Amino acid sequence: MFVMGWKDWPAWIKGGVIGIIVLEIVLFLISFFIIKIISPQNNYLYGSLTTIYTISFPPNIFLILFFVLIGFLIGAIIGWIVGKIRNR
């Protein structure tokens, strides 16, 4: 049985995975550390970012999936470009 390791993946998939991880870390840091210090709790940006990481399942799952998709797309495009440059 053949199992593809990280080194066997195409560059655009590696970029997509890294993009998801980086975007989620950035959103987590913004929602919990930066915005809580700078803005009051009635700010719209504060409320929308902090609700991503609460426990209520139905409304927030779509927002999380949206950010995962955006992170994957941005990372995949960057990974595709890097792969094209490496294969010259």
N, C-alpha and C positions, 0 to 999 in steps of 0.2 A: 504494500500500500504506500502510495506516494503522498507525503504531506508537504505542502508548500510552507517554507519558513519565511521570515521577514525579508531575507535577501532575495528570495525568488519572486516576490511581489512586484508588479509593475510600479513605476515611479508615481503614477497618478493615484494609485490606491494608497501607497505609503503617505503621500501628501494629504489625501483625504482623511486618513486616520489621525495624522498629526494635527490637521486643521481642526478636527472635532475636539481633540484634547486641549489644544491651545485656546480655542474659543470658549470652551466650558470653564477653563481655569480663569480666563480673563473676566468672564461674566460673574463668576463666583467672587473674585476679588473685588470687582466693582460694586456688586450688590451688598457685600458684607463689610467691607472695610472703608472704601473711599466715599461712597455716597452717604453712609451713616454719619460720617464725620462732617462732611461739607454741607449737606442739605437737610432741611427739616423733614419730619416723617409725613407731612401732607403733600410732599412733592410727587408728581405723577411718575417721574423716572424712578424714584426710590421705591414707590409702591409696585410698579410693574416688574422691576428686576428682583425685588425680594420675594415676590410671590412665585417666582420660578422655582425656588428651592424650598417651598413649604410642602406640607404633606398632602394637601387636598388633591386628589388624583384627576378628576375629569377636566377641569379648565386648564390646568398647568401642563398636562402631558402634550397638548398640541403646541404650546409655546416652546417646550423643551425639544420636541421633534423638529420644529421650525429652525431653532438654533443649531441643532445637530446637522440638519440638511444644509444650512448656510455654511457652517464650518467645513463640512465635507466638500461642498462645491468649491469654496475658495481654496482649500488645501489641494483638491484634485487639479484645479487649474494651475496652481503654482507647481505642483509635482509634475504635471504634464510638460510644462515649460522646462523645468529642470531636467527631465528625462530627455527631451529633445536636444538640449544643450550638451548633455553627457554623451549622447549617441552620435555626435558629429564625427 
